[in-house]
Amino acid sequence: MSMELHERNIRQALSKVMEPDLKKDIIELDLVRDIALSEEGLRFTLMVLNPAMHARKRLEGACRFALERNFGEALKSIEIDVKLMASKDQTPDLRKILPGVQHIIAVASGKGGVGKSTVSANLAAGLAQQGHRVGLVDADIYGPSMPLMFNLVGEKPQTVEVDGKRYIEPLNSYGVKVLSIGFFADNSQAIVWRGPMASKALNQMFSDVYWGSLDYLIIDLPPGTGDIHLSLVQNIPLTGAVVVSTPQQIALADARKAVDMFRLEQINVPVLGLIENMAYFTPAELPDRKYFIFGKQGARMLAEDIGIPFLGELPIIGSICESGDVGRPAVLQEESLSSQAFQEIIRNFEQVLEKGPKVPEKPI
């Protein structure tokens, strides 16, 4: 027998829907808001803890099924409108994956060799320098570089017991909690894994590691748009992604593909902005001259074309490469040109987060 359609019974019906990560019902978690019932339809807002599109759709489908099961014929003449919204206030504290992490940021590139890992390292170190609690995951499974960039070559993580369970504890360097697959493999050993094995290893870097409370967790992705990327966005509640490119047309074409991947409906992760590396070269003896070796402002124009923020440009400076090689990110070199360039990018990055990233409605 169908229930009578009114707000109390609607909440009772929806209390049968469980939030998949927390294993509690959505009414108990206060995820159902603004219930409005009229002759034309039923409307309510559903706060979701996992922003991934597949998770949103699954939870919405469960709500519709619960309502149809309880109210039957009463729903056939009206329209059900479910508004999905990310629960910004509750997500870090309530979610099962990475609880206590405020912002989870993926740094990506369409192709290799554009400086994605350098940007990841300096973004993490620069945010930590400002007093933020920062973690860094070296998810570039096949080419891990963070042990070298953070002067941690040869170091091995230890384990720590939390609430009766043992977790891997990240290493700490320059105030950044760092974890890399490079800590578990010999420096000269090639990592040859098929996609499923690499994806499993990546997921363990989040589920089996104790990150504690963080303001930012930066994830240095491998180049391209493959299995590892899909595994990450389907399992980790990303706040957004940053894409790195050089001004070259071939790099820009691949950067566009990377942005397009995050904009796919089944992924739907906000792209926080585009960074242009190797933007220009200024000789020491000619400080007022800029030589655009790989093209001029290509990433800036691409960002304008596809409607995402341009976070800044990094010139070709030898100290950026040298800093990575000696294990001290360039952003930590106070008052240097490289530090100033990274600090500007970090300021723009924080401004975008403060305003709130937009999720595009469709791929470019």
C-alpha positions as CSV (number, residue, x, y, z in Angstrom):
1,M,0.0,0.0,0.0
2,S,1.4,3.4,-1.0
3,M,2.2,6.0,1.6
4,E,0.5,9.4,1.7
5,L,2.7,12.1,0.0
6,H,3.8,14.7,2.5
7,E,7.1,15.9,3.8
8,R,7.3,13.7,6.9
9,N,6.7,10.6,4.8
10,I,9.1,11.8,2.1
11,R,11.8,12.0,4.7
12,Q,10.9,8.6,6.1
13,A,11.2,7.1,2.6
14,L,14.5,8.8,1.9
15,S,15.9,7.5,5.3
16,K,16.2,4.1,3.6
17,V,18.9,5.6,1.2
18,M,22.4,5.0,2.6
19,E,25.4,7.3,1.9
20,P,27.8,4.7,0.3
21,D,31.0,5.8,2.0
22,L,29.7,6.5,5.5
23,K,27.1,3.7,5.6
24,K,24.5,6.1,7.3
25,D,21.2,7.2,5.8
26,I,21.0,10.6,4.1
27,I,18.4,11.9,6.5
28,E,20.5,11.2,9.5
29,L,23.5,12.9,7.8
30,D,21.2,16.0,7.0
31,L,21.9,15.7,3.3
32,V,18.3,16.3,2.2
33,R,17.4,20.0,2.2
34,D,14.6,22.3,1.0
35,I,11.8,19.8,0.4
36,A,9.0,21.5,-1.6
37,L,5.8,19.7,-2.6
38,S,3.2,21.1,-4.9
39,E,0.6,19.8,-7.4
40,E,3.1,20.1,-10.2
41,G,6.0,18.3,-8.5
42,L,8.4,17.3,-5.7
43,R,11.6,19.2,-5.4
44,F,14.5,18.9,-2.9
45,T,18.2,19.5,-2.7
46,L,20.6,16.5,-2.2
47,M,24.0,17.4,-0.7
48,V,26.6,14.9,-2.0
49,L,29.9,14.2,-0.2
50,N,31.6,12.6,-3.2
51,P,31.7,15.2,-6.1
52,A,32.4,12.6,-8.8
53,M,29.6,12.5,-11.4
54,H,29.1,8.7,-11.1
55,A,28.6,8.9,-7.4
56,R,26.1,11.8,-7.7
57,K,24.0,9.9,-10.2
58,R,24.1,6.7,-8.2
59,L,22.8,8.5,-5.1
60,E,20.1,10.4,-7.1
61,G,18.9,7.1,-8.6
62,A,18.7,5.5,-5.1
63,C,16.5,8.5,-4.0
64,R,14.2,8.1,-6.9
65,F,13.9,4.4,-6.4
66,A,13.1,4.8,-2.7
67,L,10.4,7.4,-3.4
68,E,8.8,5.3,-6.2
69,R,8.8,2.2,-4.0
70,N,7.1,4.0,-1.1
71,F,4.6,6.3,-3.0
72,G,3.9,4.3,-6.1
73,E,0.9,5.8,-8.0
74,A,1.1,9.1,-6.2
75,L,4.3,10.0,-8.1
76,K,3.1,9.2,-11.6
77,S,1.3,12.5,-12.0
78,I,4.0,14.8,-10.7
79,E,7.6,15.5,-11.6
80,I,10.5,14.8,-9.3
81,D,13.3,17.4,-9.4
82,V,16.5,16.6,-7.5
83,K,19.1,19.4,-7.2
84,L,22.5,17.9,-6.6
85,M,25.0,20.1,-4.6
86,A,28.5,19.4,-3.3
87,S,28.5,19.5,0.5
88,K,31.5,21.8,1.0
89,D,31.2,22.2,4.8
90,Q,30.8,18.5,5.5
91,T,32.9,16.8,2.9
92,P,36.3,16.9,4.6
93,D,35.1,15.8,8.0
94,L,32.5,13.2,7.0
95,R,33.9,11.4,3.9
96,K,35.5,8.0,4.3
97,I,38.3,8.7,1.9
98,L,40.9,11.3,3.1
99,P,38.9,12.6,6.0
100,G,40.3,15.8,7.3
101,V,41.8,17.0,4.0
102,Q,40.2,20.3,3.0
103,H,41.3,20.5,-0.7
104,I,42.5,17.7,-2.9
105,I,44.2,19.1,-6.0
106,A,45.4,17.1,-9.0
107,V,48.2,18.5,-11.2
108,A,48.0,17.2,-14.7
109,S,49.5,17.6,-18.2
110,G,48.6,16.2,-21.6
111,K,52.2,15.3,-22.3
112,G,55.4,14.6,-20.5
113,G,58.3,17.0,-20.2
114,V,56.3,20.2,-19.6
115,G,57.3,20.6,-15.9
116,K,54.2,19.2,-14.2
117,S,56.2,17.6,-11.4
118,T,58.2,20.8,-10.9
119,V,55.0,22.7,-10.6
120,S,53.5,20.1,-8.1
121,A,56.6,20.3,-5.9
122,N,56.8,24.0,-5.8
123,L,53.0,24.5,-5.3
124,A,53.2,22.1,-2.3
125,A,56.3,23.7,-0.9
126,G,55.1,27.2,-1.4
127,L,51.7,26.5,0.3
128,A,53.6,24.9,3.2
129,Q,55.9,28.0,3.4
130,Q,52.8,30.1,4.0
131,G,51.8,28.0,7.0
132,H,49.3,25.7,5.4
133,R,49.3,22.0,6.2
134,V,50.2,20.3,3.0
135,G,50.6,16.8,1.6
136,L,52.0,15.6,-1.7
137,V,51.3,12.3,-3.5
138,D,53.7,11.4,-6.3
139,A,51.2,9.5,-8.5
140,D,53.5,9.5,-11.5
141,I,53.8,5.7,-11.0
142,Y,56.2,5.1,-13.9
143,G,58.5,8.1,-13.4
144,P,58.4,9.2,-9.7
145,S,60.5,12.3,-9.1
146,M,59.5,13.6,-5.7
147,P,62.2,11.7,-3.7
148,L,64.8,13.7,-5.6
149,M,63.0,17.0,-5.6
150,F,62.5,16.9,-1.8
151,N,65.9,15.4,-1.0
152,L,64.4,12.1,0.2
153,V,66.3,9.7,-2.1
154,G,66.9,6.5,-0.2
155,E,64.5,7.3,2.6
156,K,61.8,4.8,3.6
157,P,58.4,5.5,5.2
158,Q,57.6,4.0,8.5
159,T,54.2,2.8,9.8
160,V,52.0,4.3,12.5
161,E,49.1,2.8,14.4
162,V,45.9,4.9,14.4
163,D,42.7,3.6,16.1
164,G,44.0,0.0,16.2
165,K,45.1,-0.1,12.5
166,R,48.5,0.4,11.0
167,Y,49.1,2.9,8.3
168,I,52.0,4.1,6.2
169,E,53.3,7.4,7.5
170,P,54.4,9.9,4.8
171,L,57.9,11.4,5.0
172,N,58.3,15.1,5.9
173,S,60.4,17.6,3.9
174,Y,60.3,21.4,4.0
175,G,57.0,21.1,5.9
176,V,55.3,18.9,3.3
177,K,54.1,15.4,3.9
178,V,55.4,13.4,0.9
179,L,54.6,9.9,-0.4
180,S,56.0,8.4,-3.6
181,I,56.1,5.0,-5.2
182,G,59.8,5.8,-5.5
183,F,60.2,5.2,-1.8
184,F,59.4,1.5,-2.4
185,A,61.5,0.8,-5.5
186,D,65.2,0.9,-6.2
187,N,66.4,4.0,-7.9
188,S,67.7,2.0,-10.9
189,Q,64.6,-0.3,-11.0
190,A,62.1,0.2,-13.8
191,I,58.5,0.1,-12.7
192,V,56.7,-2.1,-15.2
193,W,53.1,-2.5,-14.2
194,R,49.9,-3.0,-16.2
195,G,47.1,-0.5,-15.7
196,P,45.1,-2.4,-13.0
197,M,48.2,-3.0,-10.9
198,A,49.2,0.7,-11.1
199,S,45.7,1.9,-10.3
200,K,45.6,-0.4,-7.2
201,A,49.0,0.9,-6.0
202,L,47.7,4.5,-6.4
203,N,44.5,3.8,-4.4
204,Q,46.6,2.3,-1.6
205,M,48.5,5.6,-1.4
206,F,45.3,7.2,-0.2
207,S,43.5,4.4,1.7
208,D,46.5,2.8,3.5
209,V,48.3,6.1,4.4
210,Y,47.7,8.3,7.4
211,W,47.6,11.8,6.1
212,G,45.9,13.4,9.2
213,S,44.5,16.9,8.9
214,L,45.6,18.8,5.8
215,D,44.6,22.1,4.2
216,Y,45.9,20.8,0.8
217,L,46.8,17.5,-0.7
218,I,48.6,17.9,-4.0
219,I,48.6,14.9,-6.4
220,D,51.2,14.8,-9.1
221,L,49.6,12.8,-11.9
222,P,51.5,11.0,-14.7
223,P,51.2,12.6,-18.1
224,G,48.4,11.7,-20.5
225,T,44.8,10.6,-19.9
226,G,44.9,6.9,-19.1
227,D,43.8,4.3,-16.5
228,I,45.5,5.9,-13.6
229,H,43.7,9.2,-14.2
230,L,40.3,7.5,-14.5
231,S,40.9,5.4,-11.3
232,L,41.8,8.6,-9.4
233,V,38.9,10.7,-10.4
234,Q,36.4,7.9,-9.8
235,N,37.7,7.1,-6.3
236,I,39.1,10.3,-4.9
237,P,36.9,13.4,-4.2
238,L,39.0,16.0,-6.0
239,T,38.4,19.6,-5.3
240,G,39.8,20.5,-8.8
241,A,42.7,20.1,-11.2
242,V,45.5,22.3,-12.4
243,V,46.9,21.7,-16.0
244,V,50.5,22.5,-16.9
245,S,51.6,23.2,-20.5
246,T,54.4,24.9,-22.5
247,P,53.6,27.5,-25.2
248,Q,54.3,25.0,-28.0
249,Q,51.3,24.1,-30.2
250,I,51.8,20.3,-29.7
251,A,51.9,20.8,-25.9
252,L,48.8,23.0,-26.0
253,A,46.9,20.5,-28.1
254,D,47.6,17.9,-25.4
255,A,46.7,20.3,-22.6
256,R,43.4,20.9,-24.2
257,K,42.8,17.1,-24.2
258,A,43.7,17.0,-20.4
259,V,41.1,19.8,-19.7
260,D,38.6,17.9,-21.9
261,M,39.1,14.7,-19.8
262,F,38.3,16.5,-16.6
263,R,35.2,18.0,-18.2
264,L,33.7,14.7,-19.3
265,E,30.3,14.0,-17.8
266,Q,31.4,10.9,-16.0
267,I,34.3,12.8,-14.4
268,N,33.2,16.4,-14.2
269,V,36.1,17.8,-12.1
270,P,36.6,21.6,-12.0
271,V,39.7,22.8,-13.8
272,L,41.1,25.5,-11.5
273,G,43.4,26.9,-14.1
274,L,46.2,26.6,-16.6
275,I,49.9,27.2,-16.0
276,E,52.4,28.0,-18.7
277,N,55.9,26.7,-18.1
278,M,59.0,27.7,-20.2
279,A,57.2,30.8,-21.2
280,Y,60.2,32.9,-22.2
281,F,64.0,33.3,-21.6
282,T,65.7,36.4,-20.3
283,P,69.5,36.5,-20.5
284,A,71.3,37.8,-17.4
285,E,73.1,40.4,-19.4
286,L,69.8,41.6,-21.0
287,P,67.3,41.7,-18.1
288,D,64.8,43.8,-20.1
289,R,64.6,41.4,-23.0
290,K,62.3,38.4,-23.3
291,Y,62.9,35.7,-25.9
292,F,59.8,33.5,-26.6
293,I,61.7,30.3,-27.6
294,F,58.7,28.0,-27.7
295,G,56.0,30.4,-28.7
296,K,54.3,33.5,-27.1
297,Q,51.5,33.3,-24.5
298,G,50.1,30.1,-26.0
299,A,48.7,28.8,-22.7
300,R,47.3,32.2,-21.8
301,M,45.3,32.3,-25.0
302,L,44.2,28.7,-24.6
303,A,42.9,29.4,-21.2
304,E,40.9,32.4,-22.5
305,D,39.6,30.3,-25.4
306,I,38.3,27.4,-23.3
307,G,37.1,29.6,-20.4
308,I,39.3,28.6,-17.5
309,P,41.6,30.8,-15.3
310,F,45.2,31.5,-16.3
311,L,47.2,31.0,-13.2
312,G,50.5,32.4,-14.4
313,E,53.7,31.8,-16.3
314,L,57.1,30.4,-15.4
315,P,60.2,31.7,-17.4
316,I,63.1,29.5,-18.4
317,I,65.4,29.9,-15.4
318,G,68.3,27.5,-14.7
319,S,67.8,27.7,-11.0
320,I,64.4,26.0,-11.2
321,C,65.9,22.9,-12.7
322,E,69.0,23.1,-10.5
323,S,66.8,23.4,-7.3
324,G,64.9,20.2,-8.2
325,D,68.1,18.4,-8.8
326,V,69.6,19.3,-5.4
327,G,66.3,18.5,-3.6
328,R,65.2,22.0,-2.6
329,P,62.1,23.5,-4.5
330,A,62.9,26.8,-6.2
331,V,60.0,28.6,-4.5
332,L,62.0,28.4,-1.2
333,Q,64.7,30.6,-2.6
334,E,63.6,33.9,-1.1
335,E,63.5,37.0,-3.4
336,S,64.7,35.0,-6.5
337,L,63.0,35.4,-9.8
338,S,61.9,31.8,-9.7
339,S,60.4,32.1,-6.3
340,Q,58.5,35.3,-7.3
341,A,57.0,33.5,-10.3
342,F,55.8,30.6,-8.2
343,Q,54.4,32.9,-5.5
344,E,52.3,34.7,-8.1
345,I,50.9,31.4,-9.3
346,I,50.1,30.4,-5.8
347,R,48.3,33.7,-5.1
348,N,46.2,33.2,-8.2
349,F,45.5,29.6,-7.3
350,E,44.3,30.5,-3.9
351,Q,42.1,33.3,-5.3
352,V,40.4,30.8,-7.6
353,L,39.7,28.4,-4.7
354,E,38.4,31.3,-2.6
355,K,35.9,32.3,-5.3
356,G,34.8,28.7,-5.8
357,P,35.7,26.7,-9.0
358,K,33.1,26.3,-11.7
359,V,32.2,22.9,-13.1
360,P,31.7,23.2,-16.9
361,E,28.5,21.8,-18.2
362,K,30.1,20.0,-21.2
363,P,33.5,19.1,-22.7
364,I,35.2,21.7,-24.9
